[in-house]
Amino acid sequence: MESSLPSTQILDSGESAEGKNEAKNYNEVMSTLPKVKSLNGYDYYLYQGFWYAPFFLEGLMSVQEHFNPQSTDIFVASFPKTGTTWLKALTFAILTRSRLSGSTTSALLSKLPHDCVPFLEYDLAQNPSNRDLAIPLVSTHVPYSCLPKSIISASCKIIYICRDAKDAFVSLWYFLAKQRRSENVEPLPLEKSFELFCNGIANYGPYWDHLLGYWRASLEFPEKILFLTYEEMKKDTAAHVKKLAEFMGCSFTLEEEEGGEVQMIISLCSFEKLSNLEVNKNGKHRPDTSIAIQNSIYFRKGEIGDWANHLTPEMGARLDDIMDQKLKGSGLKLPR
Ligand code: A3P
């Protein structure tokens, strides 16, 4: 997940008069929206059924109005902390493999995966040309029902990843806590954050509605939307890498498979490999901006079930019950 800032910081960033007017309009819209204190201490706004940090809401409103995708664009979509970094790395490595001739030259060795795939509601909201058009990958945390209509009407492909709610929550709490501590601010206690999360209050939340939007769309348009889980991808990464390649229209040839290309991509994108790279240990994401953040914050444990080390069994059961109720009748059951 990206950092969140009060909206006034965007207004002060010295854009054109037109840009300032637009930001002012977005602020006016925001002033009419319900808001609540969030997991990281900022206000979150309820917009089109979902909660947003102001910073991302402005980006979303902007791309809803202005964004024009290429019809060949493929969107990597997720709720924050559900496996975005891994999925970005894998899709990027798969799509760019032919021009790289092996992992040793991959941009993933010198750049954080988030710097290889532009983020819709920040990078492309700031400037639509913040991308290499030859690599048709864009990432987003925007819920399906809030995506710019242009993405739906261009029939772009979407790959969605999600994860057990308990692990997603714990991952999110640690991410926000590290971010807060780096700003010398005490994070919200885990129990208080948990309460908010169970009430659906998180950036891009409620979590269950985020899942359900993409899940239902994937049932309706299976050739356009691929729905994945972190847990299943961990269990059989090779099958998922092949599935991703097929879905993106660049299946592995027999020759590539026999030459170990699938395994090379898995190793390159593994938690162990990426988290130990110099760039991901010591580099910064968007270093020259007010939302600079340590790359290392995107890599914590990369394990399934770590929630049990941080939540009580009662807290786990409570979130499981909420998810069961919310997903009831949808046909979606997340691995636990
Ligand atoms: P944990 O906090 O449980 O360790 P996102 O990428 O959506 O922000 O999600 C972050 C989660 O994915 C973190 O989970 C992080 O450790 C894990 N992660 C990051 N890179 C990964 C990789 N290459 N393989 C598997 N998990 C990864």
Boltz pocket constraint, residues with backbone or C-beta under 6 A from the ligand:
constraints:
  - pocket:
      binder: B
      contacts: [[A, 1], [A, 78], [A, 79], [A, 80], [A, 81], [A, 82], [A, 83], [A, 84], [A, 85], [A, 86], [A, 89], [A, 167], [A, 170], [A, 171], [A, 172], [A, 174], [A, 269], [A, 270], [A, 271], [A, 272], [A, 274], [A, 298], [A, 299], [A, 300], [A, 301], [A, 302], [A, 303], [A, 306]]
      max_distance: 6.0
